[in-house]
């Protein structure tokens, strides 16, 4: 299923920075939640994303580019908190 999703994304994305984050289960580890919140407030690097993903047991898959890992992981960290996910920080 993941391979099929990657094929579709690669075919249809308009970005050269697309990636996906995949985890088992529905419980968001605390380190992943904190990363999601921090990403909304400051700039993160691909290395930051890869380090947090490793700690959280999340697989990052580059579809068209590594920079997409940053947002994919952040979105996963906040997927179950819509209020925080849409909140804007300045």
Secondary structure, 3 states (H helix, E strand, C coil): CHHHHHHHHHHHCCCCCCEEEECCCCCCCHHHHHHHHHHHHCCCCHHHHHHHHHHHCCEEEECCCCCHHHHHHHHHHCCCCHHHHHCCCC
